[in-house]
Amino acid sequence: MSDAAPESPAPASAPRSPDDFRAAARATADLVADYLDALPGRPVWQPMDPAGRTALLDAPLPAEGRPLTELLELIGTRVMPAPMGNGHPRFFGWVNSAPAPAGVLATLAAAAMNPSSAGGDHADVHLERAVVRWIAELVGFPHPPPASDPGLPHGGGILTSGTSMATVLCLAAARNRAARLAGCDLREEGLAGLPPLVGYATAETHSCVRKAVELLGLGSRNLRTVATGPDGRLDLAALRAAVAEDRAAGRLPFLVVASAGTVGTGAVDPFEPIADLCAEERLWLHVDGAYGAFGVLDPAIAHRYAGMARADSLALDPHKWLGVPVDCGCALVRHTEELRGTFSLVPSYLRDETAGSFGWFSEYGMEQTRPFRSLKVWATIAHRGRTGIAADIARCTALARRLGELVEADPQLELLAPVQTSIVAFRYRPAGADEQLVDAVNRELPTAVQLRGRAFVTGAVYQGREMLRACLLNAATTEHDLTVLLDEVRSAATELTDHRMIR
């Protein structure tokens, strides 16, 4: 009998070969290219086939592996035929962009490298610092010079999953500074020794701000709602009065959140006077620029952003108007030490004596293992350049103004707010219809339009009224697409109105 050890059982599926991967990668490129080419000619969105939905929901855990070619076929037949719709030029819903082709390609390369962008001396770390500077340059925010000096003495930031996380980081830094100015070491002592910290925002501010306030232990009741004017912009007199009231009551005002484009109407708050007040009162000015901050690149509306660069922090999303594939947000801060002082914690097993004065990116936020986000940002910006990006944004804002004109010229429609960026807030309002019917129809109208498949629009409530909000982010959209949208709105609204009257 042999003394040799028994052979291990053969694996259920052999490891991939280089040729297998190369063939599958080429097939994937064709699949993706065909998908993008076909988008304009297909329905914007349609409900999933029930059988297809069930196949995804109830998919059993596979016991054995499948070849790459078979996986690709499943992706092509079960996943890609049921998109959200945001790649289509007639997708006007929420704030979801079509993916930039350069970003799509870079995403594959970044996934192949698959590093952690926490820190160290490798390409993604240095590229992230470069693209953060590029983003700051695009929107006119203070940024470090493009030198090899590892320190960032002024302005900088970090890429995040999106503006929701960027807001958490920025507001945490604001909270930390407020506590420090009050003589409290927040990281050591917590909030217990402080009076209530109070922040200020309008009712049109994105919900991520309230979530951040709650998550940071400040309590949503300490996020004061400031009135807006008829144009949806923050009312400075109301803000000043609220700050004075809170100081008199023994509370500690510390934060103002201004918007560079509200989600509902695209309104841009008046940054210069808000920044003046924040300087007087020693308040941290945070700008929610998730969607709209890049609008500053359009000369036609750049004046609306005067003073935005005076903010202490700015949160924005390259995965919105720039079209960088999701996920990619960015937190920019005037003084990077505020972020580092809030989050830096370097255990011995992560110590890096060669990191320089900047340290690791993981010292500036919550993520330790961080994905390689910077490559798709770099590719997207490098492919279009500042000039191309500005032209794309200017096209979207011009189309939005044109849509506003079409709405105002239509006796069945009503424009609810001036078009300030590339969001158009409007509603169906036929002559003689009472407010109850108008609200009921407009509440149901977005879904009715979506189901028709020719255009996609979403709804919201603005100043107590149900409305439609069309967000234009796709430079491939044409004026004909705007006409199709309004035709669909009128047709669907007529059907809804007739149905309600018959009932």
C-alpha positions in Angstrom: 0.0 0.0 0.0 1.3 3.4 -0.9 2.1 6.0 1.9 1.2 8.9 -0.4 -1.5 11.2 0.8 -4.8 10.9 -0.9 -5.5 13.4 -3.7 -7.8 16.3 -2.9 -11.1 16.2 -4.6 -11.2 18.3 -7.8 -12.9 21.7 -7.5 -16.5 21.9 -8.7 -15.5 24.4 -11.3 -12.0 25.1 -12.7 -10.4 28.5 -12.1 -10.9 30.9 -15.0 -8.2 31.1 -17.6 -6.8 34.4 -19.0 -8.5 33.5 -22.3 -11.9 33.0 -20.7 -11.7 36.4 -19.0 -10.5 38.2 -22.1 -13.4 36.7 -24.2 -15.9 37.6 -21.5 -14.5 41.1 -21.1 -14.9 41.7 -24.8 -18.4 40.3 -24.8 -19.2 42.6 -21.9 -18.0 45.6 -23.8 -20.3 44.7 -26.7 -23.2 44.2 -24.3 -22.7 47.5 -22.6 -22.2 49.4 -25.9 -25.3 47.8 -27.4 -27.3 48.7 -24.3 -26.2 52.4 -24.4 -26.8 52.7 -28.1 -30.3 51.2 -27.9 -31.5 53.4 -24.9 -33.0 56.3 -26.9 -35.2 54.0 -28.9 -36.7 52.0 -26.1 -39.3 52.9 -23.4 -37.8 55.2 -20.8 -39.1 52.9 -18.1 -41.6 50.1 -17.8 -42.6 47.8 -14.9 -40.6 44.6 -14.6 -42.2 41.4 -16.0 -43.6 39.6 -12.9 -41.7 36.4 -13.9 -38.5 38.3 -14.3 -38.9 40.0 -10.9 -39.6 36.7 -9.3 -36.5 35.2 -10.9 -34.3 37.8 -9.3 -36.1 37.8 -5.9 -36.2 34.0 -5.5 -32.8 33.1 -7.1 -31.4 30.2 -5.1 -27.9 30.3 -3.7 -25.9 28.4 -6.4 -24.1 25.2 -5.2 -21.8 25.1 -8.1 -20.1 28.0 -10.0 -21.1 29.1 -13.6 -18.8 30.0 -16.5 -18.3 33.7 -17.1 -20.1 33.5 -20.5 -23.2 32.1 -18.8 -23.2 34.8 -16.1 -22.9 37.4 -18.9 -25.9 36.0 -20.7 -27.9 36.1 -17.5 -26.9 39.8 -16.9 -28.0 40.6 -20.5 -31.3 38.8 -20.3 -32.4 39.3 -16.7 -30.9 42.5 -15.5 -30.2 45.0 -18.3 -33.7 44.8 -19.8 -35.1 46.3 -16.6 -33.3 49.6 -16.0 -34.3 52.5 -13.8 -34.4 54.6 -16.9 -31.9 57.3 -16.1 -29.8 56.8 -19.1 -32.6 57.9 -21.4 -32.7 61.5 -22.7 -36.4 61.7 -21.6 -35.7 60.7 -18.0 -36.5 63.8 -16.0 -37.0 62.1 -12.6 -35.3 62.8 -9.3 -31.6 63.8 -9.8 -30.2 60.8 -11.5 -27.8 61.2 -14.5 -26.9 59.1 -17.5 -23.5 57.5 -17.0 -20.6 59.2 -18.7 -18.9 56.7 -21.1 -15.4 57.4 -19.8 -16.6 56.8 -16.3 -18.1 53.5 -17.3 -14.8 52.3 -18.8 -12.8 53.6 -15.9 -15.0 51.7 -13.4 -14.0 48.4 -14.9 -10.3 49.3 -14.6 -10.7 50.4 -11.0 -12.5 47.2 -10.2 -9.7 45.2 -11.7 -7.1 47.0 -9.5 -9.5 46.8 -6.4 -7.3 48.7 -3.9 -8.4 50.3 -0.7 -8.1 54.0 -1.0 -7.5 54.5 2.7 -3.9 55.6 2.2 -0.5 54.5 1.2 1.7 55.2 -1.8 -0.3 53.9 -4.8 -2.0 55.5 -7.7 -5.5 55.8 -6.4 -4.5 57.8 -3.3 -2.6 60.4 -5.4 -5.3 60.5 -8.0 -8.0 61.2 -5.4 -6.1 64.2 -4.2 -5.9 65.4 -7.7 -9.5 65.0 -8.6 -10.7 66.6 -5.3 -8.6 69.6 -6.4 -10.2 69.5 -9.9 -13.7 69.4 -8.4 -12.9 72.4 -6.1 -11.5 74.3 -9.1 -14.6 73.6 -11.2 -16.9 75.1 -8.6 -14.5 77.8 -7.4 -13.9 76.5 -3.9 -10.6 77.0 -2.1 -8.2 74.3 -2.9 -4.6 73.3 -2.5 -2.1 74.1 -5.3 -1.3 71.3 -7.7 2.2 70.8 -6.2 3.9 67.7 -4.9 3.9 69.0 -1.3 2.1 66.3 0.8 0.6 68.9 3.1 -2.8 70.6 2.5 -2.7 73.8 4.5 -5.7 75.3 2.9 -8.9 73.7 1.5 -9.3 70.1 0.4 -11.6 67.2 0.8 -12.4 63.6 0.3 -14.5 61.5 -2.0 -17.5 59.8 -0.4 -20.4 57.5 -1.4 -22.5 60.5 -2.0 -23.6 63.9 -0.6 -25.5 62.2 2.2 -22.2 60.8 3.6 -20.4 64.0 2.7 -22.9 66.0 4.7 -22.4 63.8 7.8 -18.6 64.4 7.6 -19.0 68.2 7.1 -21.6 68.6 9.8 -19.5 66.5 12.2 -16.6 68.8 11.6 -18.9 71.8 12.3 -20.2 70.2 15.5 -16.6 69.5 16.6 -15.5 73.1 16.0 -18.5 74.5 17.8 -17.7 72.3 20.8 -14.1 73.4 20.7 -15.0 77.1 20.7 -17.3 76.4 23.7 -14.3 74.9 25.5 -15.4 71.2 25.2 -13.5 68.3 23.9 -16.4 66.6 22.0 -14.5 63.5 21.1 -13.6 62.8 24.7 -16.7 64.2 26.6 -19.6 64.0 24.1 -22.4 66.5 23.9 -23.5 66.2 27.6 -21.6 69.4 28.7 -22.9 71.6 26.0 -26.1 73.7 25.6 -28.2 72.5 22.7 -26.4 73.1 19.4 -28.8 74.6 16.8 -28.6 74.6 13.0 -30.7 76.4 10.4 -32.0 75.3 7.0 -35.1 75.9 4.9 -37.9 73.4 4.4 -36.5 72.9 0.9 -33.2 71.6 2.1 -32.5 68.0 1.3 -33.5 65.4 3.8 -29.9 64.2 4.2 -29.3 67.2 6.4 -31.9 66.2 8.9 -30.6 62.6 8.8 -27.1 63.9 9.5 -28.3 66.1 12.4 -30.1 63.1 13.9 -27.2 60.7 13.4 -24.8 63.2 15.1 -27.0 63.3 18.2 -28.1 66.9 17.8 -31.8 66.1 17.5 -34.0 67.2 14.6 -35.9 69.7 16.8 -32.6 71.6 16.9 -32.5 72.0 13.1 -34.6 75.2 12.8 -36.7 75.7 9.7 -36.1 79.1 8.2 -38.7 80.8 6.0 -38.1 81.3 2.3 -39.2 84.0 0.0 -41.5 83.7 -3.0 -38.6 82.5 -5.1 -37.9 79.6 -2.7 -34.6 81.1 -1.4 -33.7 81.4 2.2 -35.0 84.6 3.9 -32.1 86.4 5.6 -34.2 88.4 8.0 -35.9 85.2 9.2 -32.5 83.6 9.7 -31.1 86.5 11.7 -34.2 86.6 13.9 -34.0 82.8 14.6 -30.3 83.1 15.6 -31.0 86.0 17.9 -34.0 84.1 19.5 -31.9 81.0 20.1 -29.0 82.9 21.6 -31.4 84.7 24.0 -32.8 81.3 25.1 -29.4 80.0 26.0 -29.0 77.7 23.0 -25.8 77.6 20.9 -26.3 78.4 17.2 -23.5 76.8 15.2 -24.5 76.0 11.7 -26.3 77.3 8.6 -27.1 75.1 5.7 -27.6 76.9 2.4 -28.5 75.3 -0.9 -26.8 75.5 -4.3 -29.9 74.1 -5.9 -32.8 72.7 -3.9 -34.2 69.3 -5.0 -37.8 70.6 -5.4 -37.3 73.7 -7.6 -33.5 74.1 -8.1 -33.5 77.3 -6.0 -30.1 78.8 -5.1 -29.8 80.5 -1.7 -28.2 84.0 -1.5 -24.7 83.0 -0.4 -23.1 86.5 0.1 -25.5 87.8 2.8 -25.7 84.4 4.4 -21.9 84.3 4.6 -21.8 87.8 6.1 -24.2 86.7 8.8 -22.2 83.5 9.5 -19.0 85.5 9.8 -20.7 87.9 12.3 -22.1 85.2 14.4 -19.2 82.7 14.1 -21.5 80.1 12.5 -20.3 77.3 10.2 -21.7 77.8 6.7 -22.3 74.5 4.9 -23.5 74.4 1.3 -25.6 71.5 0.0 -24.4 71.5 -3.6 -25.2 67.9 -4.3 -27.0 68.5 -7.5 -26.6 72.2 -8.3 -23.1 73.4 -7.4 -21.8 72.7 -10.8 -24.3 75.2 -12.2 -21.7 77.8 -11.5 -20.0 76.7 -14.7 -22.8 78.2 -16.8 -22.2 81.9 -17.4 -25.9 82.5 -17.8 -26.6 81.6 -14.1 -23.1 81.9 -12.5 -24.1 85.1 -10.8 -26.5 83.1 -8.6 -23.5 81.4 -6.9 -21.7 84.5 -5.8 -20.4 83.9 -2.3 -20.6 80.1 -2.5 -16.8 79.9 -2.2 -17.0 81.6 1.3 -18.5 78.4 2.8 -16.7 76.4 5.4 -17.8 73.2 3.7 -19.5 72.2 0.5 -21.0 68.7 -0.3 -21.6 67.8 -3.9 -22.0 64.8 -6.2 -19.9 64.1 -9.2 -22.4 61.3 -9.8 -25.1 63.8 -10.6 -24.5 66.6 -13.1 -21.1 65.3 -14.1 -22.4 61.8 -14.9 -19.8 59.9 -13.0 -21.2 56.4 -12.4 -22.6 55.9 -9.0 -21.3 56.1 -6.3 -19.3 59.2 -5.9 -19.8 62.2 -3.7 -17.3 64.8 -2.4 -16.9 66.7 0.9 -14.9 69.9 0.4 -13.8 71.9 3.5 -12.1 75.2 3.8 -9.7 73.9 6.4 -8.8 70.2 6.1 -7.6 70.0 9.7 -11.3 70.4 10.8 -12.1 67.1 9.1 -8.9 65.4 10.4 -9.4 66.7 13.9 -12.9 65.2 13.9 -12.1 61.7 12.5 -8.4 60.9 12.7 -7.7 57.7 14.7 -4.6 55.8 13.7 -4.2 52.4 15.5 -0.7 50.9 15.6 -1.5 48.4 12.8 -2.3 51.2 10.4 0.7 53.5 11.3 2.6 54.7 8.2 5.7 56.6 8.9 6.0 57.6 5.2 2.5 59.1 4.9 3.7 62.7 5.2 1.8 65.5 6.8 -1.5 64.7 5.0 -1.7 61.2 6.5 -4.2 58.8 5.2 -7.6 59.5 3.7 -9.2 57.3 6.3 -8.3 60.0 8.8 -10.8 62.4 7.2 -13.9 60.4 7.3 -15.7 57.2 8.5 -14.6 54.7 5.8 -11.5 52.6 6.4 -11.7 50.4 3.4 -12.5 52.9 0.6 -13.2 52.0 -3.0 -11.2 53.4 -5.9 -13.7 56.2 -6.8 -11.2 58.6 -8.2 -10.4 56.9 -11.5 -14.0 57.3 -12.8 -14.0 60.9 -11.7 -10.6 61.5 -13.4 -11.7 59.8 -16.6 -15.1 61.7 -16.8 -13.5 65.1 -16.2 -10.5 64.4 -18.4 -12.7 63.2 -21.3 -14.9 66.3 -21.4 -12.5 68.9 -19.9 -13.8 72.0 -18.2 -15.0 73.4 -21.5 -17.1 70.3 -22.4 -18.5 70.0 -18.9 -19.5 73.7 -18.9 -21.2 73.3 -22.3 -23.2 70.3 -21.2 -24.4 72.1 -18.1 -25.3 75.3 -20.0 -27.3 73.1 -22.5 -29.3 71.6 -19.6 -30.1 75.0 -18.0 -31.1 76.5 -21.3 -33.4 73.5 -22.0 -34.9 74.0 -18.5 -35.6 77.6 -19.2 -37.2 76.6 -22.5 -39.3 74.0 -20.7 -40.4 76.8 -18.3 -41.4 78.9 -21.2 -43.5 76.0 -22.8 -45.2 75.5 -19.4 -46.1 79.2 -19.1 -47.4 79.3 -22.6 -49.8 76.4 -22.0 -53.2 77.3 -20.4 -53.5 73.8 -18.9 -50.2 74.0 -17.0 -48.8 76.3 -14.2 -45.2 77.1 -13.4 -44.8 77.1 -9.7 -41.3 78.6 -9.2 -38.8 80.5 -11.4 -36.4 78.3 -13.2 -33.0 79.0 -11.5 -30.9 76.0 -12.5 -32.1 72.9 -14.4 -35.2 71.9 -12.4 -38.7 72.9 -13.6 -41.4 72.8 -11.0 -44.9 72.9 -12.5 -48.3 71.3 -12.3 -51.4 70.5 -14.4 -54.0 73.1 -13.7 -56.9 73.2 -16.3 -59.2 76.2 -16.2 -62.1 75.8 -13.8 -60.7 72.9 -11.8 -60.9 73.3 -8.0 -57.8 72.9 -5.8 -58.8 69.5 -4.4 -59.1 68.0 -7.9 -55.8 69.7 -9.1 -53.9 68.3 -6.1 -55.4 64.8 -6.5 -54.5 64.7 -10.2 -51.0 66.0 -9.7 -50.4 63.5 -6.9 -51.2 60.6 -9.3 -49.7 62.2 -12.4 -46.0 61.2 -12.1 -46.8 57.5 -11.9 -49.3 57.7 -14.7 -46.7 59.4 -17.0 -44.0 56.9 -16.0 -46.3 53.9 -16.9 -46.9 55.2 -20.4 -43.2 54.7 -21.1 -42.4 57.7 -23.3 -41.1 60.1 -20.6 -40.3 59.9 -16.9 -41.0 62.6 -14.4 -41.4 62.6 -10.6 -43.4 64.6 -8.2 -43.1 66.5 -4.9 -44.9 69.0 -2.7 -43.9 72.6 -2.8 -45.5 75.2 -0.5 -48.3 72.8 0.2 -49.1 72.0 -3.4 -48.7 68.8 -5.3 -46.5 69.3 -8.4 -44.3 67.7 -11.0 -40.6 68.4 -11.1 -38.6 67.8 -14.2 -34.8 67.7 -13.7 -32.6 68.0 -16.8 -29.2 66.5 -16.4 -28.7 64.8 -19.8 -27.0 66.9 -22.5 -28.4 64.5 -25.1 -31.9 65.8 -24.3 -33.5 67.8 -27.1 -36.4 70.3 -27.3 -38.4 67.6 -29.0 -38.0 65.5 -25.8 -39.5 68.4 -23.8 -42.5 68.4 -26.2 -43.0 64.7 -25.7 -42.9 65.2 -21.9 -45.6 67.8 -21.9 -47.7 65.9 -24.3 -47.5 62.9 -22.0 -48.4 65.0 -19.0 -51.4 66.5 -20.7 -52.7 63.2 -22.0 -52.2 61.3 -18.7 -53.7 64.2 -16.7 -56.8 64.3 -19.0 -57.3 60.6 -18.4 -57.0 61.0 -14.6 -59.3 64.0 -14.6 -62.0 62.2 -16.6 -61.7 59.1 -14.5 -62.2 61.1 -11.3 -65.2 63.0 -12.7 -66.8 59.8 -13.8 -66.4 58.3 -10.3 
